Amino acid sequence: MLIDTYGRVATDLRVSLTDRCNLRCTYCMPEEGLQWLAKPDLLTDDEIVRLIGIAVRDLGIEEVRFTGGEPLLRPGLPGIVERVAALTPRPQMSLTTNGIGLQRTAAALRDAGLDRVNVSLDTLRPDVFQAMTRRKRHDDVLRGLEAARAAGLTPVKVNTVLMPGLNDDEAPDLLAWAIANDYELRFIEQMPLDAQHGWKRDGMITAGDILTSLRTRFALTPEGQDERGSAPAERWIVDGGPHRVGVIASVTRPFCRACDRTRLTADGQVRTCLFATEETDLRTALRSEAPDDEIARIWKRAMWGKKAGSGLDDPSFLQPERPMSAIGG
């Protein structure tokens, strides 16, 4: 069991498969990209599956989310999914992606055992998409979403970040579109995870702003804490149901007390929080032929030291040195 000193138990593992991405979102990385991890530093497919196996069999992990960077850029992804699906007990598996490669991979990932996907899409307008991502790939994302739905990778969740002066007027249109296409929309407050450290708390679009905008067109009823559990998104029933919309208010309404996550970076480091400034190395133990129980002990010790909160509510918050692309969302 992965328990910390505050009594929280981690049952959800986020696995970053690569730090690379084929978009250059303004809230994540600079236009010129980043210095990518060297291939020898990345975990191999076998190492990833072994660590997930330890987490599932020995540490109580029940859910695995594959992230990046962009996880669809990982050549061995279907094979990793298939091997994790064969573990006993079998964890629930999901994928967070920008959707660009989903049209060609959705069916294969379903056949390998993937349960569902989260797709990032911030706008319905191709020109705004290009301004936010620095790429002309809006149609590819829409086709990827359709392919995921057709493959049965449901519920298909759409993650949206609103940015001042770009797409901050689109919340109601995005929700109407999501309802029409049977996607579950989740708005995420912009977080300080950009490599260029350009995030500013002042002027960010808050959860309150988002809900105010949505209520200009929709009636929203809180779903309630019992339904939410440890999920990061607060959810609202839209116009009496059955559709729902979520808001992940990491900055203005942190949910740290209910956090049940542990994170594994693409180069084999344990992170106890997305905003942690410290990591615990598992790769060295793996490559030193340490037994599974030793690796599990290192992981347990790392999680025991998890801090009470993310620190985002502290004005002196220290932004992580590694960008989101290297950590995994």
C-alpha positions as a LaTeX table, in Angstrom:
\begin{tabular}{lrrr}
\hline
Residue & $x$ (\AA) & $y$ (\AA) & $z$ (\AA) \\
\hline
Met1 & 0.00 & 0.00 & 0.00 \\
Leu2 & 1.20 & 3.50 & $-0.88$ \\
Ile3 & 0.17 & 5.54 & 2.16 \\
Asp4 & 1.43 & 8.91 & 3.34 \\
Thr5 & 1.66 & 10.51 & 6.77 \\
Tyr6 & $-1.72$ & 12.21 & 6.25 \\
Gly7 & $-3.51$ & 8.89 & 5.75 \\
Arg8 & $-4.01$ & 9.25 & 2.00 \\
Val9 & $-3.67$ & 6.04 & $-0.01$ \\
Ala10 & $-2.52$ & 6.17 & $-3.63$ \\
Thr11 & $-4.48$ & 3.86 & $-5.91$ \\
Asp12 & $-4.10$ & 5.85 & $-9.16$ \\
Leu13 & $-0.81$ & 5.72 & $-11.08$ \\
Arg14 & 0.04 & 8.27 & $-13.80$ \\
Val15 & 2.74 & 6.99 & $-16.16$ \\
Ser16 & 4.53 & 9.42 & $-18.48$ \\
Leu17 & 5.69 & 7.43 & $-21.53$ \\
Thr18 & 7.66 & 10.21 & $-23.22$ \\
Asp19 & 8.53 & 13.85 & $-22.75$ \\
Arg20 & 8.08 & 14.58 & $-26.47$ \\
Cys21 & 5.03 & 16.24 & $-27.97$ \\
Asn22 & 3.92 & 17.16 & $-31.51$ \\
Leu23 & 2.19 & 20.37 & $-30.35$ \\
Arg24 & 3.70 & 23.48 & $-28.79$ \\
Cys25 & 0.88 & 24.67 & $-26.54$ \\
Thr26 & 1.59 & 28.14 & $-25.19$ \\
Tyr27 & 0.78 & 27.11 & $-21.60$ \\
Cys28 & 3.15 & 24.12 & $-21.70$ \\
Met29 & 6.33 & 24.81 & $-23.68$ \\
Pro30 & 8.13 & 27.40 & $-25.80$ \\
Glu31 & 7.68 & 27.52 & $-29.57$ \\
Glu32 & 11.15 & 26.11 & $-30.22$ \\
Gly33 & 10.44 & 23.08 & $-28.06$ \\
Leu34 & 12.61 & 21.70 & $-25.29$ \\
Gln35 & 15.76 & 19.68 & $-24.78$ \\
Trp36 & 14.28 & 16.18 & $-24.92$ \\
Leu37 & 15.45 & 13.35 & $-22.71$ \\
Ala38 & 18.17 & 11.17 & $-24.22$ \\
Lys39 & 16.91 & 7.75 & $-25.27$ \\
Pro40 & 19.09 & 5.85 & $-22.75$ \\
Asp41 & 17.48 & 7.89 & $-19.96$ \\
Leu42 & 13.97 & 6.78 & $-20.89$ \\
Leu43 & 12.46 & 3.68 & $-19.39$ \\
Thr44 & 12.21 & 0.77 & $-21.82$ \\
Asp45 & 8.90 & $-0.97$ & $-22.46$ \\
Asp46 & 9.98 & $-3.86$ & $-20.23$ \\
Glu47 & 10.95 & $-1.47$ & $-17.42$ \\
Ile48 & 7.62 & 0.36 & $-17.63$ \\
Val49 & 5.63 & $-2.87$ & $-17.49$ \\
Arg50 & 7.72 & $-4.17$ & $-14.60$ \\
Leu51 & 7.17 & $-1.01$ & $-12.54$ \\
Ile52 & 3.45 & $-1.00$ & $-13.26$ \\
Gly53 & 3.35 & $-4.67$ & $-12.28$ \\
Ile54 & 5.01 & $-3.91$ & $-8.95$ \\
Ala55 & 2.56 & $-1.06$ & $-8.38$ \\
Val56 & $-0.47$ & $-3.22$ & $-9.16$ \\
Arg57 & 0.54 & $-6.48$ & $-7.46$ \\
Asp58 & 2.41 & $-5.15$ & $-4.45$ \\
Leu59 & 1.34 & $-1.55$ & $-3.84$ \\
Gly60 & $-2.42$ & $-1.48$ & $-4.34$ \\
Ile61 & $-2.64$ & 0.49 & $-7.60$ \\
Glu62 & $-6.06$ & 0.04 & $-9.23$ \\
Glu63 & $-5.97$ & 2.58 & $-12.08$ \\
Val64 & $-3.21$ & 3.39 & $-14.58$ \\
Arg65 & $-3.27$ & 6.52 & $-16.74$ \\
Phe66 & $-0.76$ & 6.75 & $-19.61$ \\
Thr67 & 0.40 & 10.31 & $-20.26$ \\
Gly68 & 3.29 & 12.20 & $-21.85$ \\
Gly69 & 4.33 & 14.50 & $-23.40$ \\
Glu70 & 2.16 & 12.90 & $-26.04$ \\
Pro71 & 1.89 & 9.16 & $-25.25$ \\
Leu72 & 0.79 & 8.24 & $-28.79$ \\
Leu73 & 4.35 & 9.09 & $-29.88$ \\
Arg74 & 5.58 & 6.05 & $-27.95$ \\
Pro75 & 6.10 & 3.33 & $-30.61$ \\
Gly76 & 5.46 & 0.42 & $-28.23$ \\
Leu77 & 2.27 & 1.82 & $-26.68$ \\
Pro78 & $-0.20$ & $-0.90$ & $-27.82$ \\
Gly79 & 2.16 & $-3.59$ & $-26.57$ \\
Ile80 & 2.55 & $-1.87$ & $-23.19$ \\
Val81 & $-1.24$ & $-1.61$ & $-22.85$ \\
Glu82 & $-1.70$ & $-5.26$ & $-23.76$ \\
Arg83 & 0.87 & $-6.42$ & $-21.20$ \\
Val84 & $-0.59$ & $-4.25$ & $-18.44$ \\
Ala85 & $-4.06$ & $-5.57$ & $-19.27$ \\
Ala86 & $-2.72$ & $-9.08$ & $-18.62$ \\
Leu87 & $-1.68$ & $-8.24$ & $-15.04$ \\
Thr88 & $-3.52$ & $-9.76$ & $-12.11$ \\
Pro89 & $-5.40$ & $-7.93$ & $-10.76$ \\
Arg90 & $-6.13$ & $-6.08$ & $-13.99$ \\
Pro91 & $-6.03$ & $-2.29$ & $-13.48$ \\
Gln92 & $-8.37$ & 0.12 & $-15.21$ \\
Met93 & $-6.42$ & 1.84 & $-17.99$ \\
Ser94 & $-6.88$ & 5.23 & $-19.60$ \\
Leu95 & $-4.85$ & 7.57 & $-21.79$ \\
Thr96 & $-4.44$ & 11.35 & $-21.86$ \\
Thr97 & $-3.64$ & 12.55 & $-25.38$ \\
Asn98 & $-3.80$ & 15.57 & $-27.65$ \\
Gly99 & $-5.81$ & 13.37 & $-30.02$ \\
Ile100 & $-3.72$ & 13.91 & $-33.14$ \\
Gly101 & $-2.80$ & 10.23 & $-33.53$ \\
Leu102 & $-6.07$ & 8.72 & $-32.29$ \\
Gln103 & $-7.70$ & 8.26 & $-35.67$ \\
Arg104 & $-5.13$ & 5.62 & $-36.61$ \\
Thr105 & $-4.61$ & 4.07 & $-33.15$ \\
Ala106 & $-7.96$ & 4.09 & $-31.31$ \\
Ala107 & $-9.12$ & 0.66 & $-32.48$ \\
Ala108 & $-5.72$ & $-0.95$ & $-31.81$ \\
Leu109 & $-5.58$ & 0.51 & $-28.31$ \\
Arg110 & $-9.08$ & $-0.75$ & $-27.57$ \\
Asp111 & $-8.13$ & $-4.22$ & $-28.79$ \\
Ala112 & $-5.02$ & $-4.11$ & $-26.58$ \\
Gly113 & $-7.19$ & $-3.44$ & $-23.53$ \\
Leu114 & $-7.37$ & 0.34 & $-23.09$ \\
Asp115 & $-10.61$ & 1.35 & $-21.37$ \\
Arg116 & $-11.01$ & 5.05 & $-22.21$ \\
Val117 & $-9.31$ & 8.29 & $-23.25$ \\
Asn118 & $-9.02$ & 11.94 & $-22.21$ \\
Val119 & $-8.39$ & 14.26 & $-25.16$ \\
Ser120 & $-7.13$ & 17.83 & $-24.88$ \\
Leu121 & $-9.02$ & 20.36 & $-27.00$ \\
Asp122 & $-9.18$ & 24.00 & $-26.01$ \\
Thr123 & $-11.20$ & 25.55 & $-28.82$ \\
Leu124 & $-13.70$ & 24.91 & $-31.60$ \\
Arg125 & $-12.03$ & 27.51 & $-33.82$ \\
Pro126 & $-9.15$ & 26.31 & $-36.04$ \\
Asp127 & $-7.44$ & 29.72 & $-36.01$ \\
Val128 & $-7.47$ & 29.86 & $-32.21$ \\
Phe129 & $-6.23$ & 26.28 & $-32.08$ \\
Gln130 & $-3.26$ & 27.26 & $-34.24$ \\
Ala131 & $-2.55$ & 30.28 & $-32.05$ \\
Met132 & $-2.63$ & 28.17 & $-28.88$ \\
Thr133 & $-0.76$ & 25.10 & $-30.13$ \\
Arg134 & 1.38 & 26.66 & $-32.90$ \\
Arg135 & 0.24 & 23.86 & $-35.21$ \\
Lys136 & $-2.55$ & 23.45 & $-37.82$ \\
Arg137 & $-3.95$ & 20.16 & $-36.54$ \\
His138 & $-7.46$ & 21.03 & $-35.36$ \\
Asp139 & $-9.19$ & 18.68 & $-37.81$ \\
Asp140 & $-6.90$ & 15.83 & $-36.75$ \\
Val141 & $-8.01$ & 16.21 & $-33.14$ \\
Leu142 & $-11.69$ & 16.21 & $-34.12$ \\
Arg143 & $-11.19$ & 13.05 & $-36.18$ \\
Gly144 & $-9.30$ & 11.47 & $-33.31$ \\
Leu145 & $-12.18$ & 12.17 & $-30.94$ \\
Glu146 & $-14.64$ & 10.61 & $-33.36$ \\
Ala147 & $-12.43$ & 7.54 & $-33.71$ \\
Ala148 & $-12.18$ & 7.12 & $-29.94$ \\
Arg149 & $-15.94$ & 7.30 & $-29.58$ \\
Ala150 & $-16.45$ & 4.82 & $-32.44$ \\
Ala151 & $-13.92$ & 2.43 & $-30.88$ \\
Gly152 & $-15.82$ & 2.46 & $-27.58$ \\
Leu153 & $-13.10$ & 4.19 & $-25.54$ \\
Thr154 & $-15.83$ & 5.78 & $-23.47$ \\
Pro155 & $-16.62$ & 7.96 & $-21.74$ \\
Val156 & $-14.51$ & 10.16 & $-24.01$ \\
Lys157 & $-13.47$ & 13.09 & $-21.83$ \\
Val158 & $-12.37$ & 16.39 & $-23.34$ \\
Asn159 & $-9.96$ & 18.55 & $-21.33$ \\
Thr160 & $-10.06$ & 22.29 & $-21.98$ \\
Val161 & $-7.90$ & 25.16 & $-20.70$ \\
Leu162 & $-9.30$ & 28.66 & $-21.13$ \\
Met163 & $-6.83$ & 31.47 & $-21.78$ \\
Pro164 & $-7.54$ & 35.21 & $-21.52$ \\
Gly165 & $-8.00$ & 36.88 & $-24.89$ \\
Leu166 & $-7.90$ & 33.60 & $-26.83$ \\
Asn167 & $-10.73$ & 31.22 & $-26.01$ \\
Asp168 & $-12.19$ & 32.62 & $-22.79$ \\
Asp169 & $-15.52$ & 33.28 & $-24.57$ \\
Glu170 & $-15.99$ & 29.69 & $-25.75$ \\
Ala171 & $-17.11$ & 27.86 & $-22.59$ \\
Pro172 & $-20.85$ & 27.67 & $-23.47$ \\
Asp173 & $-20.16$ & 26.75 & $-27.11$ \\
Leu174 & $-17.74$ & 24.03 & $-26.05$ \\
Leu175 & $-20.28$ & 22.53 & $-23.66$ \\
Ala176 & $-23.04$ & 22.57 & $-26.28$ \\
Trp177 & $-20.68$ & 20.85 & $-28.74$ \\
Ala178 & $-19.63$ & 18.24 & $-26.17$ \\
Ile179 & $-23.24$ & 17.41 & $-25.34$ \\
Ala180 & $-24.13$ & 17.09 & $-29.04$ \\
Asn181 & $-21.24$ & 14.67 & $-29.57$ \\
Asp182 & $-21.65$ & 12.73 & $-26.31$ \\
Tyr183 & $-18.28$ & 13.79 & $-24.89$ \\
Glu184 & $-17.75$ & 14.67 & $-21.23$ \\
Leu185 & $-16.22$ & 18.14 & $-21.04$ \\
Arg186 & $-13.86$ & 19.14 & $-18.23$ \\
Phe187 & $-12.42$ & 22.62 & $-17.86$ \\
Ile188 & $-9.00$ & 22.82 & $-16.19$ \\
Glu189 & $-7.66$ & 25.98 & $-14.62$ \\
Gln190 & $-4.37$ & 26.99 & $-16.20$ \\
Met191 & $-1.59$ & 25.67 & $-13.98$ \\
Pro192 & 2.05 & 26.76 & $-13.54$ \\
Leu193 & 3.56 & 23.97 & $-15.61$ \\
Asp194 & 5.07 & 25.88 & $-18.53$ \\
Ala195 & 8.77 & 25.55 & $-19.21$ \\
Gln196 & 9.17 & 29.28 & $-19.81$ \\
His197 & 7.65 & 30.10 & $-16.38$ \\
Gly198 & 5.19 & 32.56 & $-17.92$ \\
Trp199 & 2.23 & 31.60 & $-15.72$ \\
Lys200 & 0.62 & 34.41 & $-13.78$ \\
Arg201 & $-2.08$ & 33.93 & $-11.16$ \\
Asp202 & $-3.46$ & 37.40 & $-11.90$ \\
Gly203 & $-5.76$ & 37.33 & $-14.91$ \\
Met204 & $-6.13$ & 33.56 & $-15.13$ \\
Ile205 & $-9.58$ & 32.17 & $-15.94$ \\
Thr206 & $-10.81$ & 30.69 & $-12.67$ \\
Ala207 & $-13.38$ & 28.01 & $-11.93$ \\
Gly208 & $-15.73$ & 30.76 & $-10.83$ \\
Asp209 & $-15.31$ & 32.54 & $-14.16$ \\
Ile210 & $-16.00$ & 29.33 & $-16.06$ \\
Leu211 & $-19.16$ & 28.52 & $-14.13$ \\
Thr212 & $-20.46$ & 32.07 & $-14.52$ \\
Ser213 & $-19.97$ & 31.83 & $-18.28$ \\
Leu214 & $-21.64$ & 28.41 & $-18.53$ \\
Arg215 & $-24.65$ & 29.59 & $-16.55$ \\
Thr216 & $-25.44$ & 32.19 & $-19.19$ \\
Arg217 & $-26.80$ & 29.29 & $-21.25$ \\
Phe218 & $-27.17$ & 26.25 & $-19.01$ \\
Ala219 & $-28.66$ & 25.34 & $-15.63$ \\
Leu220 & $-25.99$ & 23.65 & $-13.51$ \\
Thr221 & $-26.73$ & 21.49 & $-10.47$ \\
Pro222 & $-23.81$ & 20.35 & $-8.26$ \\
Glu223 & $-23.33$ & 16.60 & $-8.40$ \\
Gly224 & $-22.18$ & 16.38 & $-4.80$ \\
Gln225 & $-19.13$ & 15.26 & $-2.87$ \\
Asp226 & $-20.31$ & 11.65 & $-2.50$ \\
Glu227 & $-20.30$ & 11.25 & $-6.27$ \\
Arg228 & $-16.95$ & 13.04 & $-6.65$ \\
Gly229 & $-14.90$ & 10.89 & $-4.28$ \\
Ser230 & $-11.20$ & 11.48 & $-4.96$ \\
Ala231 & $-11.73$ & 12.69 & $-8.55$ \\
Pro232 & $-10.05$ & 16.04 & $-9.30$ \\
Ala233 & $-13.07$ & 17.43 & $-11.15$ \\
Glu234 & $-16.06$ & 18.97 & $-9.45$ \\
Arg235 & $-19.00$ & 18.00 & $-11.65$ \\
Trp236 & $-22.31$ & 19.66 & $-12.41$ \\
Ile237 & $-25.44$ & 18.12 & $-13.93$ \\
Val238 & $-26.37$ & 20.11 & $-17.02$ \\
Asp239 & $-30.02$ & 21.13 & $-17.53$ \\
Gly240 & $-31.26$ & 18.33 & $-15.28$ \\
Gly241 & $-29.15$ & 15.60 & $-16.91$ \\
Pro242 & $-28.01$ & 13.21 & $-18.10$ \\
His243 & $-25.00$ & 15.22 & $-19.29$ \\
Arg244 & $-22.37$ & 16.54 & $-16.90$ \\
Val245 & $-19.57$ & 19.06 & $-17.04$ \\
Gly246 & $-16.51$ & 19.11 & $-14.80$ \\
Val247 & $-14.18$ & 21.82 & $-13.55$ \\
Ile248 & $-10.73$ & 21.01 & $-12.20$ \\
Ala249 & $-9.84$ & 23.97 & $-10.00$ \\
Ser250 & $-6.28$ & 23.04 & $-9.10$ \\
Val251 & $-5.34$ & 26.64 & $-8.33$ \\
Thr252 & $-8.39$ & 28.22 & $-6.68$ \\
Arg253 & $-9.97$ & 25.13 & $-5.06$ \\
Pro254 & $-7.19$ & 22.55 & $-4.51$ \\
Phe255 & $-8.28$ & 18.98 & $-3.82$ \\
Cys256 & $-5.07$ & 17.78 & $-2.16$ \\
Arg257 & $-6.77$ & 16.27 & 0.91 \\
Ala258 & $-8.45$ & 13.66 & $-1.30$ \\
Cys259 & $-5.48$ & 13.02 & $-3.62$ \\
Asp260 & $-4.96$ & 9.33 & $-4.44$ \\
Arg261 & $-2.25$ & 9.64 & $-7.11$ \\
Thr262 & 1.34 & 8.66 & $-7.57$ \\
Arg263 & 3.33 & 9.56 & $-10.67$ \\
Leu264 & 6.08 & 7.90 & $-12.68$ \\
Thr265 & 8.08 & 10.06 & $-15.09$ \\
Ala266 & 9.34 & 8.91 & $-18.46$ \\
Asp267 & 12.85 & 8.55 & $-17.02$ \\
Gly268 & 11.82 & 6.46 & $-14.04$ \\
Gln269 & 11.34 & 8.97 & $-11.23$ \\
Val270 & 8.53 & 8.86 & $-8.67$ \\
Arg271 & 6.75 & 12.15 & $-8.12$ \\
Thr272 & 4.34 & 12.42 & $-5.24$ \\
Cys273 & 2.60 & 15.48 & $-6.74$ \\
Leu274 & 2.39 & 17.15 & $-10.13$ \\
Phe275 & 3.90 & 20.25 & $-8.51$ \\
Ala276 & 6.59 & 18.48 & $-6.49$ \\
Thr277 & 10.11 & 19.88 & $-6.68$ \\
Glu278 & 11.69 & 16.59 & $-5.58$ \\
Glu279 & 11.75 & 13.14 & $-7.18$ \\
Thr280 & 12.74 & 9.63 & $-6.10$ \\
Asp281 & 14.80 & 7.53 & $-8.50$ \\
Leu282 & 13.51 & 4.05 & $-9.39$ \\
Arg283 & 15.43 & 3.68 & $-12.65$ \\
Thr284 & 18.77 & 3.16 & $-10.93$ \\
Ala285 & 17.34 & 0.39 & $-8.77$ \\
Leu286 & 15.76 & $-1.23$ & $-11.83$ \\
Arg287 & 19.01 & $-1.22$ & $-13.77$ \\
Ser288 & 20.98 & $-2.41$ & $-10.78$ \\
Glu289 & 18.85 & $-5.58$ & $-10.79$ \\
Ala290 & 17.16 & $-4.76$ & $-7.49$ \\
Pro291 & 14.37 & $-7.21$ & $-6.62$ \\
Asp292 & 10.74 & $-6.16$ & $-6.78$ \\
Asp293 & 10.40 & $-5.87$ & $-3.02$ \\
Glu294 & 13.31 & $-3.41$ & $-2.85$ \\
Ile295 & 11.77 & $-1.24$ & $-5.58$ \\
Ala296 & 8.43 & $-1.37$ & $-3.78$ \\
Arg297 & 10.15 & $-0.28$ & $-0.56$ \\
Ile298 & 11.74 & 2.74 & $-2.29$ \\
Trp299 & 8.36 & 3.69 & $-3.75$ \\
Lys300 & 6.62 & 3.36 & $-0.38$ \\
Arg301 & 9.23 & 5.54 & 1.29 \\
Ala302 & 8.80 & 8.22 & $-1.38$ \\
Met303 & 5.03 & 8.31 & $-0.92$ \\
Trp304 & 5.30 & 8.35 & 2.87 \\
Gly305 & 7.01 & 11.74 & 2.52 \\
Lys306 & 4.26 & 13.29 & 0.38 \\
Lys307 & 3.46 & 16.84 & 1.43 \\
Ala308 & 0.04 & 17.93 & 2.65 \\
Gly309 & $-0.68$ & 20.08 & $-0.38$ \\
Ser310 & 0.58 & 21.28 & $-3.73$ \\
Gly311 & 1.61 & 24.70 & $-2.44$ \\
Leu312 & $-0.39$ & 26.52 & $-5.11$ \\
Asp313 & $-2.25$ & 28.44 & $-2.43$ \\
Asp314 & 1.07 & 29.84 & $-1.14$ \\
Pro315 & 2.04 & 33.20 & $-2.75$ \\
Ser316 & 5.68 & 32.08 & $-2.63$ \\
Phe317 & 4.91 & 28.90 & $-4.60$ \\
Leu318 & 8.05 & 27.45 & $-6.19$ \\
Gln319 & 7.30 & 26.36 & $-9.73$ \\
Pro320 & 8.63 & 22.90 & $-10.70$ \\
Glu321 & 11.76 & 23.03 & $-12.82$ \\
Arg322 & 10.55 & 20.32 & $-15.18$ \\
Pro323 & 7.73 & 21.23 & $-17.57$ \\
Met324 & 4.50 & 19.26 & $-17.84$ \\
Ser325 & 5.79 & 17.44 & $-20.92$ \\
Ala326 & 8.42 & 15.72 & $-18.81$ \\
Ile327 & 6.20 & 15.00 & $-15.82$ \\
Gly328 & 2.90 & 13.81 & $-17.23$ \\
Gly329 & $-0.47$ & 15.42 & $-16.65$ \\
\hline
\end{tabular}
